[in-house]
């Protein structure tokens, strides 16, 4: 029975690069997948593209490709990634430049068509969270990207692409596509598509399934986190699969790491909705077959949803922030006084804000007043944050914190201030007919 090996080269945009190179060099993989696109990432990328049409792809795309292109080409490993973000064509062109500089002959595909911003602005699509028409937010909308499925990636692979660079696709689809292509699964073979989606969901966060975001000293110890290896899925054409890693890499693959990851960002295990299939993880099982080898079974599936989810980015005001530290005896009392002073100052200057927070980091910034520190801390950082309608107002918050240097309690130091525009996210559902994926192939000849 035919078996392929898929490696997860990244779990988010700023992830480590060395584990991906290790997978390419030592993992005996057929596919290397970089999952680097979060909800807000693509909205920020859309803003970058508006400022410069040659931008809008992942900031680490070039560095990642420079690290792995040659070894993947030499070993016949195909690369699939959503690092194209808001501009897959530009990401493909940058990859072409790197391949040419390295003297490689490759076919590079870009997958686009997920941008539905104009449909949101002009149509009657409603925002899921509010029920209001997306068009009513036209003046603040930044992006609208539909989650594509595996089909256009499969098509690109069938056209001979060695590298496939996408925009917004469902994370598991990046991993499902090579399984469909290699095993010839039909796009309405719900059982196999569900199993392949489980592969994707377990791999999509990279090191989380090999012990990252899992470790807790004394309770869940994980060795070698500084050299954490990223996961590999050994998948057979019947949909059965094992999660493993490079033997010499740090971290570990256990039934517990797999259980935590399968529940990650899953609202209903019986109905995990993707563009390709509705997967049912409710009866999933994990069996430890050996060191760093976990066999997964029990996944079933049914027909995919009739609509596609859209990630909607919009400008949601501006955040202003100021911080300052106090240390030594009486640090907590001085930090509390500092916050009282800033609160009074913001009233005096008439700050226009919709939300304000006054936090003592290390004391109440997370749990507020539910948990009190014992004993009293000897170092505290005071933080003031606020949401405003304009950048001008947001800047005033940090300025008032900074004045504590000479106008506040004794011993304040390390003050910082910042102000930034907030890009927030909502969601919507669009008919599949409103989205038309596009594939472009670029060839590089050495």
N, C-alpha and C positions, 0 to 999 in steps of 0.2 A: 504494500500500500504506500502511495506517495506521501512523503512528509516534507514540510518546509520549516525553516527556522526564521523567525521574525524577531529582530532586536529593537528595543525602545531606546533611542538615542537621546531623548530629552523629555522632560515632563512639564516644562514651562519655558517661557521666553528666555530667562536669564540663567538657565540651568548650566551645570558643568559640561565641559566639552570633552575632557579626557575619557570618561566612561564610554562615549560613543566610539571614539577611536579604538578603545580596547575591544569593544564588540566587533568592530570591523576587522581588527587584526587577529583576535583569538576566539571569537564567538562562533565561527563556522556558520554564519548567518547567510540567508538569501536576500533578505530585505532589512534595511535600516530605516526606521521611522522616527522623525523628529516631530513631536507634538508640542508646539510652542505658542499657541494662540488662545488667550483667555478672552472673556467677554469685553472688558474695557480695553484690552490691547488693540483690538481692531478699530475701535472708535478713535483711539489716540493715533493709530496708523493712518486713518482717513484724514485726520487733521494735518498730519505730516505730508500726505500726498497732495492736499489742497495747497499747501505752502510751496511744494516742489514736486512736480509731476514725476520726477525720476525716483522719488522716495516712496515710503509707505509700506515697505517690506521690513521684516524683522532685522533689528540692529545687529544681531549676531549671525545673520545668514552667511555673510562673507567669511567670517572667522570659522564657522562650522564647516563650510564647504572646503575651505583651504586645508582644513585638518583631515577630512575624510575622503575627498573626491578621488585622489589617486589610488588609495588602497582599495576603495570600493570598486573602482574601474578594473584594477588588476585582478580582483577576486570575483568579479561578476556580480557584485552586490548592488541591487537597485535601491535607490533612495526615494522615500516619499515624505513630504513635509508640508505643513500649513504655514511655513515661514513667509509665504507670499503675502499674508495678511491682507492689506488693502490694495496691494499692487503686485499680484503674482507675475505679470508680464515683466515688470522691472526686476523682480527677484530672479526670474529665469534668465534675463539678460545679464545680470551680475554673475550668475552661476556660469553662464557661457564664457564670460571674460576670464573667470578663474580657471575653467577647464582649458581654454585656449592657452593661457599662460603656463599651465602645467603640461601642455603638449598632449592632451587627451582627446580621444574621439568619442563623443557622446551625443545622445539624443535627449534634449531637455524639454519637458512639457510644462506648460502653465495651464491651470484650471481656474477659470473665472466665471462670472455670471451670477455670483451670490449677492451682488450689490443691488438692493431693491429700494434704495432711499427715495427715488422719484416716485415709485409706486406708493410708498407710505405717505409722501407729501400730497399726492394728487388723488389718491383713491379713498375707499371707505373702510380701510383696514383699521381695526380697533386695537388699542393697547390692552393686553391681557390683564394687567394689574389694576387698571382704572376703568376699563370699559369705554373710555373716551376715544374719539377718532385720532389716529396718529397725525392726520392732516392739521388738527388744531394746535399741534406743537411744531409746525413747520419752521417757525422762526428760531427754534432752539435745537432742532434735530441736527446731529452730526453724522450719524451713520445708521444704516439699516442693512444688515447682512443675514441672508437666509442660510440655514445649516444645510449644505448639500450632503448627499449620501455618497456611497462608494462608486456609483455607476460611472461618472466621468473619469475617475482615477483608473478604473478598470479599462476603460476605453483608451486612455493614454498609454497604459502598459501594453495593451494589445497592439498599439501602433509602434511599439518598440522603444518606448521611453525608458531611459536609464535613470533619469531623475524626474520626479513629478512634484511640482510646486503649486500648491493650492492657496486659495483664500480661505473663507469660512466654510469648513465642512465639519460634520459631527466628528468628535475626537475618535470614537471607535471605528469610523469609516476608513480612516487612514490605515488601520490594521486589517480591516475586513477586506478591503479591495484586493490585496495580493492573494488572499485565500480564494476569493471568487475567481480571480484570473487563473491561478495555478490549478485549481480543482474543478473548474468548469461548473460551479454551482449556478443554478438559475436564480434570477432576481425575485422569484416568488417561492423559493425553497426556504420557507420560514424557519424550519428546524435548523438547517445548516447555517443560515444567516444569523440566527440567534446565538448559536455556539461561537461563530466567528466574532460576533459583537462582544461576547464575554471575554474573548481573547483581547480585544481592543480595550475594553474597560479595565482589565487587569494590568495592561501594559501602559496605558496612556499617561499615567503620572510618573513614569520612569522609576526612580529609586524608592518610591513609596512602597512598592511590593517586594523590594529586597531589603527592607528594614529602615528606610528613611521615613521620618514622620511617625515612626512606630516605637522607636527606642525610648525607654524610661529606666534609668539606672536603678538596679536592684530588683526591678519587677519584670522588665522586658529588655534584657541586655542584648546589644548588637555589637559585634566586633567589627572593626575596620571601617567605621563610618567616614573617616577621612579619605578612604579609597573605595568608597561604596561603588559596587558594580551595578549596572543597570540590567533589567530583566530580558530574558529570551523566552519566546513561546515556541515549542516544538508542536506543530499542528499537522494532523493527518487528514486525508481527504474525507474521512467519515465524520470529521468535526471534533474528534477527540484530541485533547492537547495536554501538555505538561508545561508548567512554568518553572524556569530554571535561570541560571546565570553562569558567567564564566567562572570556572573553578577557583582560579587564583584571586578573584576580585573580593573586596570586602563586602560586608553585609551577609544576609542569609534569606533564603526563601523557605517559608514554613506555612503550614496550614493557617496559622494565626495572621501572618502578614497578608496572606491572600484573602482571608475573611474580612479583615479591616478594609482592604482596598475595594473589594466587590461592593461594599456598602457605601463607599465614598460617593457623595453627590447622587445617590439613588433615592428618590422620593418613595417609590412603590416598587419593591423587588418583583412583584408579579407583573408589572407593566412598565418596563424600562423603555421609554419611547425614543426611537431614533428615526432618521429618514428612511432607513432600510428595512426595519423590522421592529415589532414590539416584542422585546425579549422578556422572558420569565426566569428570574434568578431565584425564585422562592424555594426551589427544591435542589439548588446547587450543592454539590459535595466537593470536599477537598481531601485528598489522600496523600500522605507523605510517603512517597515511593523510595526515598533515599535522601542523603544530604543534598539540600538545595534543589530538590525535585518534588513538585507537588502536582499530582494529576487532578484535573478538574472534570466534573461530569454533572449530569442532572439539569442542564440548561435546555429549555424549550422555547418556542416562539410562535407567534401568530402574525397576521397581516399587519403591514406597516400603517402608520397614521395617514389620513387623507390630506393633511396639511403639513407645511414645513414651518418650523419655529424660526423666528427672526430675532436677532439680537439688535436692540434699538439703543443707540447712544445719543445722549442729549446733554446740553450744557445746563447744569443745575447750580448755578451761582458760583461763588468764590469762597475759598477757605483761607482765613488768616490765622496764623499761629505764632505764639511766642513761648520760649522756654527759658528757665533760669534755675540754677542749682544752689542748694544750701547744704552745708556739711558741718559736722561737729556737734557739740552739746547744744540742745535747743534748736536743731535744724528743722524739726517738724513745726514748731511754733513760729519760726521765722518764715517758713514757706507758706503757712496758712495766712500769716499777716500779709505776705506778698500778694496772694490771691485776693484778699479783701481790698487791698489798695487798688489793684488793677480793676476789680469790679466797680469800685467807686469812680475811678478815672473814666471808664467807658461810659458810665452814666453822665458824668460831667461834660464830656465832649460830644455827647449825643450820638453815640455809635448806632448806625442803622443795621441791625442784624436780625435774622430769623431764628437763630439758634446760637447759644453760647455754652461752653463747657469750661469748668475750672477744676483741673485735676492735679493731684499729687502723685506723680509716678512713683511706684513702689509702695504706695499707701492705699490709694482708692481709685486709681485710673481704670482698673478693670472691674473690680467687685463693688465699687462705690463704697457705701458705708456698711455693707453686709459683713465684711471681714475686716477686723482691725489688726494692725501689725503688733506682734508681741516678740521681743520687747520693742520699745519705740526706736525707729530707725535713726541712724546717725548721719544719713545722707538722703536728701529728698530733692526731686526735681519738680518744680512747679510748671504747669503747662496751661496755657489759655488758648482755646480755639473757638472760632466762630464762623458761621456761614452768613455771607452778605450778598447783596444784589450786584455790587460792583467791586472791581479790584481796588479802587481807591479806599473804600471802606474797609476791606479786608486787610490792607496794609496797616491801618491804624492799630489793629490789635497787637501785632508784633512790636510796633513802635512803643506802645505803652508798657509792655513787658520789659523792653530794653531800658526804659528810663528807671527801672528799679535799681540799676547799677548805682546811681547817685541819689535816688529819691525814695529808696525802699529800705527794707531791713538790712542789718549788717551782714557782710560776708557773702553776698550774692555773686555768682560767677558763672562763666560759660554760657552766657545768654545767646540764644539764636532766635531768628525770626524768619518767616516766610509767608508768601501769599501765592495762591495758585487757583487757576480755573478748575472747576469740578466737572468731570465728564461722568455722568451716572448712566445706569443701564435699566431699561425696561424690556419687555418682550411682546411679541405679536405672533399671530399665525397667518400665513398666506397660502392660497391655493398653490398646488404644485405647478399648475399651468402658468403661474406668474413668474416662474424662475426658469431660465434657460441657460444651463451650463455651457461654457465655451472652452475649447481645447486648442492650444497653439503649440506647435512643435518647432524647436530650434535645434539645428544640427551643428555640431562642432567637429571639424575634421583636423586632425593633427598633421 
